[in-house]
Amino acid sequence: MKVLKKIATLVTLVITTLAVVACSNNKNNTTSSVNIPKKISKKTTITFWNAMVGPLQNNLQELTKEFEKQNPNIKVKLEYQGSYEDTRGAS
């Protein structure tokens, strides 16, 4: 059980890190005109598709609550899309 929790936390951390790095404003990139806000001032909802069940789903829900508490203008809507095998077969 503890191993699954650690794995879930690690997976979530990796996904979050990749998202932050992919969305970061690279000041060396002079061709980009994207202006990424530093602070969200309007109510915003993010839909997060996932395939997590059981302990992984519980961890994701807890992380989401913590994120929303730290970012009160951002609501995360978790949407279960089926198992990983289900989603692989859908494409």
Summary of the structure (lengths in Angstrom):
residues: 91
radius of gyration: 15.7
end to end distance: 32.0
largest distance: 47.3
contacts: 176
relative contact order: 0.16
helix: 51%
strand: 15%
